[in-house]
Amino acid sequence: MKTIPKSLHKINLTVFFILVLLLSACSEDGIDTPENGKAVIPSSTLDTIVYAVVGNDKIPIYLSIPKGCGENSYPAIVVMHGSDGMWANHDPDKGTMSGQFNEWRDLFDEHCIIGAFVDSYSGRGVSTRTGKWTTAPDNFKISSQFIRSRDANAALALLQNLKYTDGDAIVRPSDIGILGFSDGATAVASTLYDTDKTPNDWEWTQNFNGKEYDESSGVLAPEPRPDVGFAAGVFYYGGSGGYDYWGSAICGPNALEGNIYRIYAPMLYQIPEVDELTENTLCMFNVLKQKGDPVELNLYEGAGHGFDFDDNGQSALARERTMAWFKEKLHMEK
């Protein structure tokens, strides 16, 4: 690990480089842990930016570490941003997260949770998921089906190997959740996909505007689920179609047999009533429920896309339910 001094006047961040490589001797989909199998930070660290190298890209991860909690080790939540990115004014250089994510950071502090906010865009030269980044083949670079899930797993590995200088683990490795919004929620779903249930003869493809793309075009298979994966996930107003990545249309007549999507950890869907993405996510929820997967859903009447950052009762209620869900799944209840 290499420490890089940097002056960030507003938030006084310490910046570290921690390399989490998606390369190993056995498989190009494996994750090598940081140097000597661990990443070390001083016990005085509060907010820290670390960089995980995923493939050839350096991915910023904003770590928030609560103080005054009297804990020997903490639960943690990985956060995946939506299509507008993670940084205030789309400026990663200042290291200031947007208001929505600062609010979640404060909420995590209140509940003694370490937050790992993953920036999937700036390290890949992307500011927002607009224009060419919304369709193939350009959007493969930030795909919520097979790229951003790798970012999430890199953050998971980093947290599981994060230690203080005295060697004590900072995070309980089995008590890490994942939370995502919009395109980040779609990435949450992809991250929790149970690769053990992929059919042996499955071919990974996607369809855009009537054209099919396969692995020779840049579509990647998901990396194998981690041995110790995420404990639970929360999905806010994302899409569930996947451009046919998971097979048959999720709202179609063959969804139960022809769509292979399954989850390896419990997932809570936080879904607004008024959103064009809601229909396919409700279909996905119903299919997973029929298959016996551990899913729950809250539907917010009158709410629209992006309601988490709306100043209303629906947002507050959803956040309360999200924290209650994570408290149970991350073994925080006394």
N, C-alpha and C positions, 0 to 999 in steps of 0.2 A: 504494500500500500504506500502511496506517495501523497504527502500532504502538500497542498498548494495554497499559499497565502493569497487572500483576495479581500479587498476592502468593499464591503457592502454596507453603506452608511445607514440605511433604514432598518435593517434587520440583523446586522452583525452576525452573518452566517460564517461558519467554518466550512471550507470546501475540501472534500476528499475525492480521490480517484480510487474506486474499488472495481476491479475488473472481474466481471462475471461472464465468462466466455461460453458461448454456445458451441464449443468444440471439445471433443475428448478423443482419446485413443480408440474408444470402442464405438462411438456413434457421433455423427455430426449434430445430433439432436440432444446430446447430453449437456449438463451444466457443470463446468468446473467451478468449485467454490473459490473464494478469494485466497490470497497468498497464505500458505501454511494452513489452509482449511478454515480460516476465520478472517473476519474483518474487525479491526480493533479501533475503538474511539475512546477518548478520555471520558471519565465519568461526569465531567462538567459540561459536556456537550448538550446543547438545547436543540436549536434548529441547524440542520446540516444538509448540504447538497452532496450527494455521491453520484458517481457515474458508473453505470453498468454497461459493459460492451456486449451488445447483442448482435451476433453476426459481425458486420463491419461498422456498426453504428454505435456511437457513444450516447447513451440514454440517461438524461438527468433524472435523479430521484430525490425528491425533497423529503427528508426525514424530520419528523417532529417528535421530540422525546419529552414527555411530561416530567415535571419535577415536584418534589414534596409529596409524593404518593406513598412513600414508605414500602415500596415493592422491591423484592429481590429480582424479579423478572416480570415482564409485561406481556399482555396480549398485543397484537398488532393488526392493523388493517391496511391493505394495499388499496389505493384509490386510482381509478382510471377515468381520466377526463373525457369530455365530449368533443364534438367536432370543432368547437371554438378554441380548443387548447386549454392550457393550465395557467398561463402567466397573465398578470395584469398588463393590459395594453399590448398583449402579444409580444412582450419583451422579455425573453429569458435572461438577458444579461444582467438585469437588476435583481433577479432572484426573488421577486415579489409575486406571490400567487394571487390569482383573482379573488374577489370578495367571497364567492361561493366556497372556495377551498380553504380560505382563511377561517371561515365560519366552521367548517368541518374540523379544521385543525384545532380550534378552540374547544369544540365539542369533544374531541378525542382527549385533549388535556383534562377537561372536566371529569372524564371517566377513566383517566389513567390508562390510556391506550396510545401506543406508538403508531404514528401515521407514516405511510410511505406513499407519497404522491408521485406517480410515474408520468413523466412527460414523453409521450411517444412521438412527438412531432419535431421539436426544434433540432434534435440531433440528426434528423433525416432531411433537414432543409425545408420543412413544412411549417406554415404558420397556422392555417386553419384548413379543415377538410372541406374545401370548396373547389370549384372549377375542375381541373384535370384530376384532382385527388379524389373525386367521387366515382370515377369509372375506370375500368380496366384499359390497359395494363398498368397505368400509373399508380392507381390506388393499391396495387399489390404491395407497394413499399410501406404502407401504413395499414394493411389489412386488419380489420378487427376479427377476422376468422383465424388467421394463421401467423400474423406478425405481432400484434399487440398482446396476444396470449403468451408469446415468448418473453415480451417485456415483463408481463406480470409474474411469470415463473422465475425470471431473473431477480425480481424484487423479493419474491418468496425465499429464494436461496440466500440472498444477501441477509435478510432478516434472521433466517435460521442460523446463520453463521456470525451474527453480530455480537461482539463481546467487548466488555470493558478492558482496560489495560491490565487489571488484576486477573483476567481470564474468565470472569463470571459472564454467563450468557445474559444478554439483555432481553431477549424475546423468548417466550415459551414456544418451541418450534411447532407444536401441534395446535396452537391457539392463534392462528393467523387467518383473518377473514379477507374478503375482497369486495369492494364496492365500486360501482360504475354508473355513469350517467350517459344516456343517449348512445353514441358510438362506443363509449367506454363501457356501457352496460352490455352491448353486444360482445365486446371483448371479454367481459366477465363470463358470459355464457360460454364462449369458446374456450376460455381457460379452464372451466369446470367440466368440459367434455370428457367423458370416460372413454379413453382410447382403448381400454381393454375390451370394449364391446364393438369395436369396428369390425365389420365383416372381412374375412380373409381376402376376398377378391375385390375389395372396394377401390375405386379409382377416384381421386380427388379432383374435382372440376368445379368451375363456376360459370354462370351464364350472365352476360351483359348485353342488353339490346339484341337478343337473338343469337349472339355469338358465344360459342363455348370455348373456354380456356382450360387447359389441363396443366399438368406439372411441367411439361416442356415449354409452356408459355409463362411460367412464373408462379403458378399456384403451388403452394406447399402443403404437404400433409401436416397435421398437428403433431407437435412433439409429444412423446409418451407422457402420461400423467406422472407427476413426481411420486416417489416412494412415500414421502410424507407431504401431502398436498394441503390445499386450503381446507379449513374447517367448515366454511360456509360462505355464501355470497349473497349480495343484495343487488338487484337489477332495477335501475330507475329508467323508465321510458325509452328503452332501446328497441331495435328491430330484431326480428327472429327468423327472417327469411334466409339470410346467408347467401343469396344469389345461387341457390340450389346446391350449396356446398355440402349440406347434410342429406341431400337426396330429394325426394318428392316434396312438392309444395306443402307447407305445413298446414294450410287451410284446405288442401285438396282431398279428394276421396281416398287417396292411397297413403295418407300421411302416417297412419298407425303402423303400416308395414314398410312403407317405402322411405320414410325419413329416419335416419339412423341416430339422430341426436339423443344422447343420454347424459346424465350428470353423475359425478362421483361424490358430490357433497351437497348438502341442503341449500336451496336457493329461495330467497324471498323476492317476489316480483312486486314492485311499487309502480302502479300503472295508472296514468291519467285517462279519464273517460274520453276527452276530446283530443285525439292525436291520431294521425294517419298510420302510425306504427302500432297502435294498440291492437288492431284486429289480428295480425299474425302472431303477436305475442300471446294473446288470449288463446289462440289455437294451439300454440306451443305448450302453454301451461296445461291445457286440457289433455293433450296427447301424453305429456309426461306424467300427468296424474293417472291416466288410464294405464300407463306402463308401470306404475307403482314407484316412480321416483319421488324423492322428498322435496316437494315444492309447496309453497304457500303464496297467496296472492291477495293484495289489497288494491281495490279499484277506487279511485278518487273522483267522485262525482263533480262534474263541471271543471275539473282541472285540465290544463293543456300541457303540451310538451315543454319541458324546462321548468315545471312547477316547483322544483326543489328550491329555486332561488327567488320564488315569488314571496312577497310579504303577506302571507295569508295563513289561515288556520290549517289548510291542507298540507302546506309545507311543514309546519311545526308538528302536525300529527304524524306525518310520514317519517320525520326524523326521530320522533319519540319511539315509533314502532321499530325503526331500523336499529336504534341503540338497544332496545329491549331484546331484539332478535340476536344481535351480536353478544350481548351479555350472557344469554343462555348458551349459544353455540361456542363461545370462547371461554366458557367456564369462569365467568366473572361474578356470578351470583354467589353471595355468601350463604 
